Each structure stands twice: as C-alpha cells, then as structure tokens.
Amino acid sequence: MASANPAGKRPLSPHLQIYRPMLTMLMSILHRATGAALYFGTLLVAWWLFAAAAGPEYYDFASGFANSFIGRLILFGYTWSLIHHMLGGLRHFIWDTGRGFDLPTVELLARATIIGSLTLTVLIWVIAYAVRGAF
C-alpha cells in the first residue's frame, strides 16, 4: 500500500506571513474584538445597575469610578465598540440581501464603518458633554 502523503512532501498551509493584510481582514478582526469588548462592557453596565440598587454609598463608589479618567476611557471604548459593532452588523445585513459583494463596494462599506463609528462616537461624547455642561 502506497503512502498518500509522505512526511517529507507535505504541502505547507499559508499563514499570516504569506497573506497581505487587507482592510476586510482588519474589519473581521475588529468585529470579533468589539463583540468581545461588548460582553465585558455589558458586565460593567450590570455592575453599575447593581450599585444603583445596592444603595447610595455603593452607587457613589461606582459613579466615582465611571467619572475617573480610566472609567471614562473605558466608557469611550465601550461606546465605540457598540457603534462599530452595530455598523458592522448593518454591513453584514446589506450582504445578507445579496448586495455589496463587488470589491469597490466592500471597500467603501469597510471605510464607512470605520469612519462612521469614530465620527458617531465622538459626536455622542461631544453632545453628552455639551448637555452636561462639562466643557
């Protein structure tokens, strides 16, 4: 019986050193990463709600953390993750309708997702600070 694939002549699978990084590859990685970040951010929202129900002292502690530099940085990242993941979902919804598979449209949607998520995140935070009077 002949060996179908001798040990010395096995084909090598391509890996990251062979693939050229593309915008769509980055978008796929970011979509998964923002989904994971939303999981942990939602745990923080649940913690804040628990603190609100636990009483004023614990709520003051949770609010103090959220209003610190680190807390606001985490909240900013959570906001961006939420918006980026939502826009990525809309991009996938467009693909689910059978549209947008040509390469120029794929690139346009990827760029629109990145630019849109950053723009909307900054806009939300500017409006929130303006309404709150923190500027």
C-alpha positions, 0 to 999 in steps of 0.5 A: 500500500502506497503512502498518500502523503509522505512526511517529507512532501507535505504541502505547507498551509499559508499563514499570516506571513504569506497573506497581505493584510487587507482592510476586510481582514482588519474589519473581521478582526475588529468585529470579533474584538468589539463583540468581545469588548461588548460582553465585558462592557455589558458586565460593567453596565450590570455592575453599575445597575447593581450599585444603583440598587445596592444603595447610595454609598455603593452607587457613589463608589461606582459613579466615582469610578465611571467619572475617573479618567480610566472609567471614562476611557473605558466608557469611550471604548465601550461606546465605540465598540457598540457603534462599530459593532452595530455598523458592522452588523448593518454591513453584514445585513446589506450582504445578507440581501445579496448586495455589496459583494463587488470589491469597490463596494466592500471597500467603501462599506469597510471605510464607512464603518470605520469612519462612521463609528469614530465620527458617531462616537465622538459626536455622542461624547461631544453632545453628552458633554455639551448637555452636561455642561462639562466643557 
